[in-house]
Amino acid sequence: MGKLNFQSYVWKCVLGGEIVYTLCVLGGLLPLRSVEAVKLHHLLFETLPGFTWLDLGSFLLGAVYVFIGAWFFGWYYVWMHNSSIEQ
């Protein structure tokens, strides 16, 4: 297996993270669980600094947090993979 392309892999991590984040926020709007479970779902999102439930600014702030986290994860993964390949 060859080296990973930094730009391609990192941007795929960011895209995947943003898709999952959006689906998780939308999932919090569906009444598929008990009232307590829905409250817990909302509270877990509110552990993000500055996040309040169903606020556009908070949603965008959460997207920025996910972007930063996914970018660092992708960067670290590519670095670990590429630096451990034997020449």
Residue, then its C-alpha position, 0 to 999 in steps of 0.5 A: m500500500g502506498k502513501l496517502n494523498f494528504q489533501s484528498y484524505v483530509w478533505k474526505c475526513v472533513l466532508g464525512g464529519e460534516i455529513v455525520y454532524t448534520l445527520c446527528v443534529l437532524g436525528g435530534l429532531l426526530p421523536l424516535r426515542s423517549v423524552e428523556a433520551v431526546k433531552l440527553h441527545h440535546l444535552l450531549f450537543e450542548t457540551l460543545p462550548g457555545f452550543t445551544w439547541l436549534d440555533l443557527g449560529s450554534f449549528l454553524l459553530g458546531a460545524v466549525y468544531v467538527f471541521i477542525g477536529a476532522w482536519f486534525f484527525g485526517w492530518y494525524y492519520v495521514w502522517m502516521h500512515n505515511s511515516s510508517i511506510e518502509q522504503 
